[in-house]
Amino acid sequence: MPHRRYHIHVICADNDQLLVLDSVAIFFQARAFLTYDVSSKLPRASLYGRQCIDSCDYALMIIGDSYGAVQKTGVSQMHLSYLNAKAKLKPLLILVKNHYQETGVSRQLQELIKLVSRQENQIYYYDTEDDIEALLVQAYYSAVASHKVRGGWVRATEEMIKFSRQTVAERLADLLSKNKNTNTNTNTNTNTNTNTNTNTNTDTKKERSVDEGFAADNVSKPIVLTQTFDVQYSAQAYEGGNLKDVTREVILSWQEVLITLMKIPSTFSSYGLQNAVNRLIAPKAELDIKTDMPNVHAVSRCQISQDDLNNLQRQLVSANWIQLTTYGARLSQELWKLTFYARGLLEAENAQTDE
């Protein structure tokens, strides 16, 4: 049995691909602890799914023949869990069943498959449950190698198990006994004492590293408002009647980004976020370009690069500045909103400035 096991949450439609789910359970029996999405008909299905995704190390999505029961939000629990996993930046393993004829596939399922195919780089396709084990070998070990997740469940040594079962009084007596033995050894043999201390420190470091692994939060990463960062943008510069495409970098501060987010309506899409950032960049870009190119009389179409936009959105989610909220008329449209935490940061910064 492996020394370390992870928590994997399985995203799936209820009452679909049962043999595939059985194959998944058998494959991960000695490799991971599994939780599963539950039926959308249950009133706490969304809460349960969100809590499982919050605590899991990896997420495994299985898209079969069913989209799942639709909730009041207009999407199924499988679709909702996928969006939550993306928002929480969870490493995703995705298995999609091949549908050679789309006549029996619902419109919602087709749109979800298109959304996932557009957003994910690595998808594993299968025909029957017989394909699952081989695909999981590729997907799981590739994900573990690519995403260094801290935490998981670590098999305890006999010494750690004995230590955990001791009472406080027993631990104190054991420590006093060790200290007494150490002092005795110091008077008799300095070299032995040095080796003993080295081993003790090594054991302590091992235990401390395990504890830190359990306590580490690999999702929430605070942002300092005064920090700056570079983003790449493209623009069009008009010079002497000629149009020239320009690609440059501009420096932004997180405070500028937060103020920009505050100006966006209560909910916004990724496209809305892109437009807001483009408006933030535009005056900086115009000044920068006209400084280097004095004959330029106009600058337009300032756009942040897609890679930098995706990275910015991931950091905003990671820092708990924006969160997934509701869904638009199209099932594939994700809508976001600014969190109360982010609003509080700006209010606290303004209060300090006023003082």
MARTOR-557637 format. One record per residue: y, z, x of N, C-alpha, C in turn; residue in one letter; residue number from 1. Coordinates in steps of 0.05 Angstrom, whole numbers, plus 5000, padded with zeros to 4 digits. Each point is the difference from the previous one (the first is absolute). Last residue first. Layout:
   n.v   n.w   n.u  ca.v  ca.w  ca.u   c.v   c.w   c.u  residuo  num
     Y     Z     X     Y     Z     X     Y     Z     X        a  NUM
...
***
This chain:
   n.v   n.w   n.u  ca.v  ca.w  ca.u   c.v   c.w   c.u  residuo  num
  6167  5155  4869  5006  5026  5013  5015  4996  5026        e  355
  4968  4925  4952  5023  5012  4987  5008  5026  5013        d  354
  4921  4957  5029  5024  4985  5009  5025  5012  4988        t  353
  4916  5034  4973  5007  5008  5028  5025  4986  5010        q  352
  4967  4975  4915  5011  5027  4999  5007  5011  5028        a  351
  4958  4915  4992  5028  4999  4990  5013  5028  4999        n  350
  4908  4994  5022  5016  4988  5022  5030  4999  4992        e  349
  4938  5027  4935  5002  5021  5020  5017  4990  5023        a  348
  4980  4939  4933  5018  5020  4989  5004  5022  5021        e  347
  4938  4934  5020  5027  4989  5001  5020  5020  4990        l  346
  4909  5023  4995  5008  4997  5028  5028  4990  5002        l  345
  4959  5006  4915  5008  5026  5010  5009  4999  5029        g  344
  4963  4924  4958  5027  5005  4989  5011  5027  5011        r  343
  4912  4977  5022  5019  4983  5014  5028  5005  4990        a  342
  4931  5046  4956  5002  5009  5027  5020  4983  5016        y  341
  4975  4976  4913  5020  5022  4999  5004  5011  5029        f  340
  4969  4897  4992  4990  5027  4993  5022  5021  5000        t  339
  5000  4890  4976  5008  5019  5021  4991  5028  4991        l  338
  4946  4911  4968  5025  5015  4994  5005  5019  5023        k  337
  4939  4903  4968  5004  5023  5016  5025  5015  4991        w  336
  4920  4920  4968  5027  5010  4998  5002  5027  5014        l  335
  4934  4904  4997  5002  5029  5007  5030  5008  4997        e  334
  4935  4916  4959  5026  5009  5009  5001  5030  5004        q  333
  4926  4944  4964  5001  5001  5029  5026  5010  5011        s  332
  4981  4986  4906  4983  5021  5010  5002  5003  5030        l  331
  5081  4967  4936  4977  4989  5014  4983  5022  5013        r  330
  5076  5026  4956  4986  4985  4980  4976  4986  5012        a  329
  5028  5084  5055  5015  4981  4984  4983  4985  4980        g  328
  4987  5104  5039  4993  4972  5005  5015  4982  4981        y  327
  5016  5105  5048  4988  4985  4977  4996  4972  5008        t  326
  5013  5066  5074  5006  5013  4974  4986  4986  4977        t  325
  5001  5021  5116  4992  4981  4979  5004  5014  4973        l  324
  5062  5028  5083  4973  5004  4990  4995  4979  4978        q  323
  5070  5031  5091  4995  4985  4976  4972  5005  4991        i  322
  5030  5051  5071  5027  4992  4990  4997  4984  4974        w  321
  4933  5043  5065  5004  5009  4973  5028  4995  4990        n  320
  4956  4971  5084  5019  5022  5001  5006  5012  4973        a  319
  4941  4925  5008  4990  5021  5017  5018  5024  5001        s  318
  5029  4923  4955  4978  5013  4985  4990  5024  5016        v  317
  5063  4947  5043  5013  5013  4977  4979  5015  4983        l  316
  4969  4946  5071  5013  5025  5010  5014  5015  4977        q  315
  4962  4916  4980  4978  5019  5006  5012  5027  5010        r  314
  5059  4928  4984  4990  5011  4975  4978  5021  5005        q  313
  5035  4953  5074  5020  5018  4989  4990  5013  4974        l  312
  4947  4934  5040  5000  5024  5016  5020  5020  4990        n  311
  4999  4916  4960  4975  5014  4994  4998  5026  5015        n  310
  5073  4944  5020  5003  5011  4973  4975  5016  4992        l  309
  4999  4954  5081  5018  5024  5002  5004  5012  4973        d  308
  4951  4920  5004  4985  5021  5014  5017  5025  5002        d  307
  5040  4923  4963  4980  5011  4982  4985  5023  5013        q  306
  5102  4978  5027  4974  4988  5004  4979  5015  4983        s  305
  5103  4994  4969  4983  5015  5018  4973  4987  5003        i  304
  5093  4948  4975  4975  5011  4989  4985  5015  5022        q  303
  5097  4941  4969  4990  5021  5018  4975  5013  4988        c  302
  5064  4922  4972  4970  5002  4999  4989  5019  5021        r  301
  5097  4965  5025  4987  5004  4974  4970  5003  5004        s  300
  5107  4988  5050  4972  5009  5004  4987  5006  4973        v  299
  5093  4945  5049  4986  5012  4977  4972  5006  5008        a  298
  5063  4962  5061  5019  5008  4979  4987  5012  4976        h  297
  4986  4982  5114  4987  5002  4975  5020  5010  4979        v  296
  5019  4991  5094  5006  4977  4983  4986  5001  4973        n  295
  4987  5066  5072  5027  5002  4988  5006  4977  4981        p  294
  4912  5051  5036  5006  4972  4994  5027  4998  4986        m  293
  4967  5085  5028  4987  4983  5020  5007  4970  4997        d  292
  5035  5062  4937  5008  5009  5027  4989  4983  5022        t  291
  4975  4986  4910  5027  4989  5006  5010  5010  5027        k  290
  4916  5033  4969  4999  4971  5005  5027  4988  5007        i  289
  4995  5092  4976  4985  4995  5024  5000  4971  5008        d  288
  5038  5027  4917  5017  5009  5023  4986  4994  5026        l  287
  4951  4982  4922  5023  4982  5002  5018  5007  5024        e  286
  4926  5056  4979  4992  4974  5011  5024  4982  5004        a  285
  5014  5082  4957  4994  5005  5028  4993  4973  5014        k  284
  5012  5000  4906  5026  5003  5015  4996  5005  5030        p  283
  4918  4989  4946  5018  4977  4999  5027  5005  5016        a  282
  4925  5065  4981  5000  4986  5025  5023  4980  5002        i  281
  4982  5048  4920  5008  5019  5021  5004  4986  5026        l  280
  4966  4952  4928  5028  5005  4995  5011  5020  5021        r  279
  4908  4982  5000  5015  4976  5009  5030  5004  4996        n  278
  4942  5067  4968  5002  5001  5030  5015  4975  5010        v  277
  4983  5003  4908  5018  5022  5007  5004  5001  5030        a  276
  4937  4939  4965  5028  4991  4995  5020  5022  5008        n  275
  4908  5021  5007  5007  4980  5019  5029  4990  4996        q  274
  4963  5059  4937  5004  5014  5025  5010  4980  5022        l  273
  4972  4964  4918  5026  5014  4997  5007  5016  5025        g  272
  4916  4959  4996  5021  4980  5003  5028  5012  4997        y  271
  4926  5054  4986  5002  4994  5029  5021  4979  5004        s  270
  5017  5052  4912  4976  4988  5011  5004  4997  5030        s  269
  5043  5077  4931  5005  4975  5013  4973  4990  5011        f  268
  5058  5081  4934  4975  4989  5010  5005  4972  5012        t  267
  5076  5050  4976  4980  5022  5001  4973  4991  5009        s  266
  5083  4942  5035  4993  5012  4974  4976  5019  5002        p  265
  5059  4988  5088  4981  4983  4985  4995  5014  4973        i  264
  5053  5040  5069  5015  4980  4984  4982  4982  4983        k  263
  4967  5065  5064  5013  5015  4978  5015  4981  4981        m  262
  4960  4968  5080  4980  5006  4979  5012  5014  4976        l  261
  5054  4984  5076  4994  4975  4987  4980  5004  4977        t  260
  5020  5073  5056  5023  4994  4982  4995  4974  4985        i  259
  4936  5022  5064  4999  5019  4977  5023  4995  4981        l  258
  4998  4951  5081  4979  4992  4982  4998  5017  4975        v  257
  5060  5024  5068  5009  4976  4986  4979  4990  4981        e  256
  4977  5072  5054  5020  5008  4980  5011  4976  4985        q  255
  4942  4987  5072  4985  5008  4976  5019  5010  4979        w  254
  5032  4926  5070  4994  5028  5000  4985  5007  4974        s  253
  5009  4904  5062  5005  5014  4975  4994  5030  5004        l  252
  5018  4900  5059  4993  5029  5000  5009  5012  4974        i  251
  4966  4895  5027  5022  5017  4993  4991  5029  5000        v  250
  4970  4892  5039  4994  5027  4992  5025  5016  4994        e  249
  4974  4888  4990  5010  5021  5018  4989  5027  4991        r  248
  5003  4884  4983  4982  5023  4998  5010  5021  5020        t  247
  5038  4903  4946  5003  5021  5020  4980  5022  4995        v  246
  5028  4889  4974  4983  5023  4994  5001  5020  5023        d  245
  5076  4925  4966  4982  5008  5022  4985  5025  4991        k  244
  5068  4911  4966  4985  5023  4991  4980  5007  5022        l  243
  5101  4945  4997  4972  5000  5006  4987  5026  4992        n  242
  5095  4980  4997  4986  4983  4980  4970  4998  5005        g  241
  5056  5056  5055  5010  4972  5002  4985  4981  4981        g  240
  4953  5086  4999  5018  4996  5022  5008  4971  5001        e  239
  4942  5082  4942  5014  4975  4997  5021  4997  5021        y  238
  4901  5057  4987  5028  5000  5009  5012  4973  4998        a  237
  4913  5065  4959  5010  4973  5004  5029  5002  5007        q  236
  4911  5071  5014  5024  4993  4985  5007  4971  5006        a  235
  4921  5089  5014  5007  4972  5004  5024  4995  4982        s  234
  4955  5093  5051  5008  4986  4977  5005  4971  5007        y  233
  4953  5103  5036  5006  4972  5005  5008  4986  4974        q  232
  5010  5107  5035  4985  4981  4983  5009  4972  5007        v  231
  5005  5109  5044  5007  4972  5000  4982  4985  4980        d  230
  5040  5108  5004  4977  4982  5006  5009  4971  4998        f  229
  5036  5115  5002  5004  4972  4996  4975  4984  5007        t  228
  5032  5109  4968  4985  4982  5017  5005  4971  4992        q  227
  5033  5079  4953  5017  4989  5021  4986  4981  5019        t  226
  4955  5047  4927  5020  4981  4990  5017  4987  5022        l  225
  4897  5033  5006  5026  5011  5006  5021  4980  4992        v  224
  4896  5015  4962  5019  4982  5012  5026  5015  5004        i  223
  4886  5026  4986  5029  5004  4994  5017  4981  5016        p  222
  4898  4991  4963  5014  4999  5026  5030  5002  4995        k  221
  4896  5007  4948  5028  5007  4999  5012  5001  5028        s  220
  4908  4978  4994  5014  4984  4981  5030  5005  5001        v  219
  4924  5044  5048  5005  4973  5011  5015  4982  4980        n  218
  4984  5108  5026  5007  4984  4977  5007  4972  5010        d  217
  4938  5089  5040  5018  4978  5004  5005  4985  4974        a  216
  4938  5076  5015  5027  5005  4990  5019  4977  5001        a  215
  4909  4997  5034  4999  5005  4971  5028  5003  4989        f  214
  4992  4988  5092  4991  4976  4987  4999  5004  4970        g  213
  5020  5073  5055  5023  4982  4998  4992  4974  4986        e  212
  4932  5062  5019  5018  5011  4980  5024  4981  4995        d  211
  4941  4978  5069  4987  4997  4974  5018  5009  4978        v  210
  5028  5015  5088  5002  4972  4993  4987  4994  4973        s  209
  4993  5087  5035  5028  4995  4992  5003  4970  4992        r  208
  4918  5029  5036  5003  5011  4973  5028  4993  4989        e  207
  4982  4975  5089  4984  4985  4981  5003  5009  4972        k  206
  5043  5048  5068  5013  4974  4996  4984  4983  4980        k  205
  4963  5082  5028  5023  5005  4983  5014  4974  4993        t  204
  4929  4997  5061  4990  5005  4973  5024  5004  4981        d  203
  5021  4992  5090  4990  4975  4990  4990  5003  4972        t  202
  5028  5077  5046  5023  4983  4993  4991  4973  4988        n  201
  4934  5058  5033  5012  5012  4976  5023  4983  4991        t  200
  4958  4977  5081  4983  4994  4977  5012  5010  4974        n  199
  5044  5022  5079  5002  4971  4996  4983  4992  4976        t  198
  4998  5089  5029  5025  4994  4987  5002  4970  4994        n  197
  4925  5029  5049  4999  5010  4973  5025  4993  4985        t  196
  4996  4979  5091  4983  4983  4984  4999  5008  4971        n  195
  5045  5056  5061  5015  4975  4996  4984  4980  4983        t  194
  4960  5082  5025  5021  5004  4980  5015  4974  4994        n  193
  4936  5001  5069  4987  5001  4974  5020  5003  4978        t  192
  5031  5005  5088  4992  4973  4993  4987  4999  4973        n  191
  5024  5083  5038  5023  4985  4991  4993  4972  4991        t  190
  4946  5096  5003  4997  4972  5009  5022  4983  4989        n  189
  4996  5098  4990  4976  4994  5016  4999  4972  5012        t  188
  5071  5035  4942  4997  5019  5023  4977  4993  5018        n  187
  5013  4950  4920  5023  4996  5019  4998  5017  5024        t  186
  4939  5010  4928  4993  4977  5017  5023  4994  5020        n  185
  5014  5067  4936  4979  5008  5018  4993  4978  5020        t  184
  5060  4981  4930  5013  5017  5020  4979  5010  5021        n  183
  4969  4949  4928  5016  4983  5017  5013  5017  5022        t  182
  4951  5042  4932  4982  4986  5018  5016  4984  5020        n  181
  5047  5041  4932  4990  5021  5018  4982  4987  5021        k  180
  5034  4945  4931  5021  5008  5019  4990  5020  5020        n  179
  4942  4974  4931  5003  4979  5019  5022  5006  5021        k  178
  4985  5060  4929  4977  5000  5018  5003  4979  5021        s  177
  5064  5004  4932  5003  5023  5018  4977  5001  5021        l  176
  4994  4935  4932  5022  4993  5019  5004  5023  5020        l  175
  4939  5014  4930  4989  4980  5018  5021  4993  5022        d  174
  5025  5058  4930  4982  5013  5019  4989  4981  5020        a  173
  5053  4965  4932  5016  5016  5017  4982  5014  5021        l  172
  4958  4950  4933  5014  4982  5019  5016  5016  5020        r  171
  4957  5047  4931  4981  4990  5019  5013  4982  5020        e  170
  5053  5032  4929  4993  5022  5019  4980  4991  5021        a  169
  5024  4940  4931  5022  5004  5018  4994  5022  5020        v  168
  4916  4948  4964  5022  5014  4987  5022  5004  5020        t  167
  4926  4918  5004  5007  5027  5009  5023  5011  4983        q  166
  4964  4910  4995  4986  5020  4983  5007  5029  5008        r  165
  5033  4922  5047  5011  4999  4973  4987  5021  4982        s  164
  4969  4988  5090  5027  5011  5000  5011  5002  4971        f  163
  4916  4958  5014  4998  5029  5005  5027  5013  4998        k  162
  4998  4907  4997  4989  5011  4976  4998  5031  5001        i  161
  5027  4953  5077  5021  5000  4980  4990  5012  4973        m  160
  4938  4988  5070  5019  5020  5007  5022  5003  4980        e  159
  4936  4931  4992  4988  5026  4993  5020  5023  5006        e  158
  5045  4907  4979  4980  5009  5019  4989  5027  4991        t  157
  5041  4923  4932  5006  5024  5016  4977  5006  5020        a  156
  5038  4906  4954  4977  5017  5000  5005  5023  5020        r  155
  5078  4947  4947  4987  5001  5026  4977  5020  4999        v  154
  5065  4936  4930  4983  5024  5002  4985  4998  5026        w  153
  5100  4955  4981  4972  4997  4993  4986  5027  5002        g  152
  5088  4967  5057  4990  5017  4979  4971  4994  4994        g  151
  5071  4926  5037  4995  5027  5009  4990  5017  4976        r  150
  4997  4890  5022  5006  5021  4981  4993  5027  5011        v  149
  5016  4896  5034  4992  5026  5012  5010  5023  4981        k  148
  4977  4892  4988  5017  5021  4990  4990  5027  5010        h  147
  4955  4920  5026  5028  4991  4998  5019  5022  4992        s  146
  4905  5014  5007  5010  4993  5026  5029  4992  5000        a  145
  4956  5021  4919  5001  5024  5017  5011  4994  5027        v  144
  4985  4928  4941  5022  5016  4991  5003  5026  5017        a  143
  4927  4942  5017  5025  4986  5007  5024  5017  4992        s  142
  4916  5029  4974  5004  5005  5028  5024  4985  5011        y  141
  4978  4989  4908  5005  5028  5006  5006  5004  5029        y  140
  4978  4911  4967  5026  5011  4990  5005  5028  5009        a  139
  4917  4956  5023  5023  4987  5012  5026  5014  4992        q  138
  4922  5031  4961  4998  5005  5028  5024  4988  5015        v  137
  4990  4983  4908  5011  5027  5006  4998  5007  5029        l  136
  4961  4919  4969  5030  4999  4999  5012  5026  5007        l  135
  4906  4994  4993  5009  4985  5023  5031  4999  5001        a  134
  4960  5040  4924  4996  5016  5024  5010  4986  5025        e  133
  5004  4956  4913  5019  5022  5004  4996  5014  5027        i  132
  4951  4924  4953  5019  4994  5022  5016  5024  5009        d  131
  4938  5000  4925  4985  4997  5025  5018  4994  5024        d  130
  5030  5005  4908  4999  5026  5014  4984  4999  5026        e  129
  5046  4909  4969  4984  5020  4986  5000  5026  5016        t  128
  5061  4931  5025  4989  4987  4976  4984  5020  4983        d  127
  5090  5010  5072  4971  5003  4996  4992  4986  4974        y  126
  5087  5015  5080  4990  4989  4975  4970  5002  4998        y  125
  5091  5048  5053  4971  4993  5003  4990  4992  4973        y  124
  5101  5005  5055  4985  5004  4975  4972  4991  5005        i  123
  5099  5016  5056  4971  5000  5003  4987  5008  4974        q  122
  5095  4992  5007  4991  4981  5020  4970  4998  5001        n  121
  5070  5025  4915  4981  5010  5019  4991  4978  5019        e  120
  5062  4986  4926  5010  5023  5015  4982  5009  5022        q  119
  4980  4926  4938  5026  4995  5013  5009  5022  5018        r  118
  4921  5008  4948  4996  4979  5020  5026  4994  5015        s  117
  5002  5061  4928  4986  5011  5023  4997  4980  5022        v  116
  5037  4969  4919  5018  5020  5013  4987  5011  5025        l  115
  4948  4943  4946  5021  4985  5014  5019  5019  5015        k  114
  4935  5039  4945  4987  4988  5024  5021  4984  5016        i  113
  5029  5036  4918  4995  5021  5020  4988  4989  5025        l  112
  5012  4942  4927  5025  5007  5012  4997  5022  5021        e  111
  4924  4975  4950  5008  4978  5017  5026  5006  5014        q  110
  4969  5061  4936  4984  5001  5025  5007  4978  5019        l  109
  5042  5002  4915  5009  5023  5016  4984  5001  5027        q  108
  4975  4935  4936  5026  4993  5013  5009  5023  5018        r  107
  4894  4990  4982  5025  5005  4985  5025  4993  5016        s  106
  4901  4954  5007  5016  5020  5014  5026  5003  4985        v  105
  4929  4934  4984  4992  5026  4990  5016  5023  5012        g  104
  5015  4908  5025  5000  5000  4971  4994  5027  4988        t  103
  5004  4966  5095  5019  5020  4990  5001  5001  4969        e  102
  4925  4975  5082  5012  4989  4975  5018  5022  4988        q  101
  4960  5020  5080  5001  4971  5004  5011  4985  4976        y  100
  5009  5099  5046  4999  4989  4973  5003  4969  5003        h   99
  4974  5092  5067  5006  4971  4997  4998  4992  4970        n   98
  5025  5101  5035  4978  4983  4992  5009  4971  4997        k   97
  5039  5079  5066  5006  4984  4977  4976  4982  4993        v   96
  5036  5092  5063  4978  4983  4994  5006  4985  4974        l   95
  5056  5061  5081  5000  4986  4974  4977  4982  4998        i   94
  5050  5090  5053  4977  4982  5003  4996  4987  4973        l   93
  5088  5054  5050  4985  4990  4977  4977  4982  5009        l   92
  5074  5086  5032  4983  4977  5009  4981  4991  4978        p   91
  5094  5047  4975  4972  5007  5006  4986  4975  5011        k   90
  5095  5021  4967  4993  4989  5026  4972  5007  5009        l   89
  5051  5017  4915  4994  5023  5018  4990  4991  5028        k   88
  5019  4936  4931  5025  5016  5003  4996  5023  5019        a   87
  4925  4946  4978  5020  4985  5016  5025  5016  5005        k   86
  4936  5037  4943  4990  5000  5028  5018  4984  5018        a   85
  5020  5001  4908  5005  5026  5012  4990  5002  5029        n   84
  4983  4922  4950  5029  5002  5006  5006  5027  5013        l   83
  4912  4987  4970  5006  4982  5023  5029  5002  5008        y   82
  4972  5047  4924  4990  5013  5024  5006  4982  5025        s   81
  5019  4965  4914  5018  5022  5007  4992  5013  5026        l   80
  4943  4934  4964  5026  4988  5010  5019  5022  5009        h   79
  4920  5029  4961  4994  4986  5025  5026  4988  5012        m   78
  5004  5038  4914  4999  5021  5020  4994  4987  5028        q   77
  5048  4936  4931  4976  5016  5000  5001  5021  5021        s   76
  5088  4960  4947  4981  4993  5021  4976  5018  4998        v   75
  5078  5009  4943  4995  4971  5000  4981  4991  5022        g   74
  5031  5091  4971  5018  4987  5019  4996  4970  5001        t   73
  4944  5057  4948  5026  4997  4987  5020  4986  5018        k   72
  4899  4978  5024  5014  5025  4993  5026  4994  4985        q   71
  4902  4943  5011  5029  5000  5005  5013  5026  4990        v   70
  4896  4976  5037  5015  5007  4976  5030  5002  5008        a   69
  4939  4937  5062  5001  5028  4991  5018  5003  4976        g   68
  4968  4920  5051  5027  5010  5008  5002  5030  4993        y   67
  4907  4941  5023  5017  5012  4980  5026  5010  5012        s   66
  4926  4960  5049  5003  4982  4977  5020  5011  4979        d   65
  5006  5034  5100  4977  4986  4990  5006  4982  4977        g   64
  5043  5060  5088  5008  4984  4977  4976  4983  4992        i   63
  5022  5092  5062  4980  4982  4992  5009  4985  4974        i   62
  5040  5066  5089  5005  4987  4974  4978  4979  4995        m   61
  5023  5093  5063  4982  4977  4997  5004  4989  4973        l   60
  5056  5069  5074  4995  4992  4973  4983  4974  5000        a   59
  5021  5092  5070  4998  4971  4996  4996  4995  4970        y   58
  5018  5088  5026  5006  4987  5026  5000  4970  4998        d   57
  5025  5075  4918  4979  4985  5014  5009  4989  5027        c   56
  5054  5051  4932  4984  5016  5019  4980  4984  5016        s   55
  5058  4960  4932  5018  5017  5018  4983  5013  5022        d   54
  4955  4954  4932  5011  4982  5019  5018  5015  5019        i   53
  4964  5048  4929  4978  4992  5018  5011  4981  5022        c   52
  5059  5026  4931  4994  5023  5018  4978  4993  5020        q   51
  5022  4936  4934  5022  5003  5019  4995  5023  5019        r   50
  4938  4985  4930  4999  4978  5019  5022  5003  5021        g   49
  4999  5061  4928  4977  5004  5018  4999  4979  5021        y   48
  5066  4992  4934  5005  5023  5017  4978  5004  5020        l   47
  4988  4934  4934  5021  4992  5020  5005  5022  5019        s   46
  4940  5017  4928  4989  4981  5020  5020  4993  5021        a   45
  5000  5062  4919  5009  5007  5027  4990  4981  5022        r   44
  4980  4990  4905  5029  5004  5001  5010  5007  5028        p   43
  4915  4934  4975  5005  5029  5004  5030  5005  5004        l   42
  4965  4912  4993  5001  5013  4974  5005  5030  5002        k   41
  4986  4939  5074  5028  5001  4991  5003  5014  4973        s   40
  4919  5020  5072  5008  4983  4978  5029  5004  4992        s   39
  4977  5023  5101  4986  5007  4974  5012  4982  4978        v   38
  4988  4994  5115  5017  4998  4977  4984  5007  4975        d   37
  4964  5042  5091  5001  4975  4985  5022  5001  4979        y   36
  4962  5047  5102  5010  5005  4973  5004  4973  4987        t   35
  4941  5038  5093  5011  4981  4982  5011  5012  4974        l   34
  4974  5019  5113  5000  5012  4974  5015  4981  4981        f   33
  4944  4970  5093  5026  5008  4987  4995  5015  4974        a   32
  4929  4969  5062  5024  4992  5015  5026  5011  4988        r   31
  4904  5004  4970  5003  5016  5024  5025  4994  5016        a   30
  4984  4956  4915  4987  5027  4997  5004  5018  5024        q   29
  5029  4905  4978  5018  5021  5010  4987  5027  4998        f   28
  4953  4922  4970  5010  4993  5026  5016  5024  5012        f   27
  4968  5006  4911  4978  5001  5020  5010  4996  5028        i   26
  5061  4989  4928  4992  5028  5003  4978  5004  5021        a   25
  5026  4912  4977  5021  5014  5015  4993  5029  5005        v   24
  4944  4949  4944  4997  4992  5028  5021  5013  5018        s   23
  5006  5014  4908  4977  5014  5010  4995  4993  5030        d   22
  5067  4954  4954  5009  5028  5005  4976  5017  5011        l   21
  4982  4912  4972  5017  5000  5025  5009  5028  5007        v   20
  4954  4988  4920  4982  4997  5022  5015  4999  5027        l   19
  5051  5003  4920  4986  5025  5004  4980  4999  5024        l   18
  5078  4942  4957  4988  4999  5027  4984  5025  5007        q   17
  5059  5020  4919  4998  4973  5012  4987  5003  5028        d   16
  5034  5071  4936  4977  4986  4989  4997  4971  5010        n   15
  5094  5036  5022  4979  5016  4988  4978  4982  4988        d   14
  5059  4971  5086  5002  5001  4971  4977  5016  4989        a   13
  5042  5020  5099  4983  4982  4986  5006  5001  4970        c   12
  5016  5045  5106  5017  4989  4979  4983  4979  4985        i   11
  4979  5088  5067  4991  4974  4991  5016  4992  4975        v   10
  5015  5068  5090  5002  4998  4971  4994  4971  4992        h    9
  4974  5068  5088  5006  4973  4990  5002  5000  4970        i    8
  4999  5071  5091  5001  4998  4971  5009  4972  4992        h    7
  4944  5028  5093  5026  4996  4987  4997  5002  4970        y    6
  4946  5039  5096  4998  4985  4974  5027  5000  4987        r    5
  4948  5020  5104  5024  5001  4982  4996  4983  4976        r    4
  4929  5010  5063  5014  5025  5004  5024  5003  4982        h    3
  4911  4943  4972  5024  4998  5017  5013  5027  5002        p    2
  4893  4991  4987  5024  5000  4983  5025  5000  5018        m    1
***
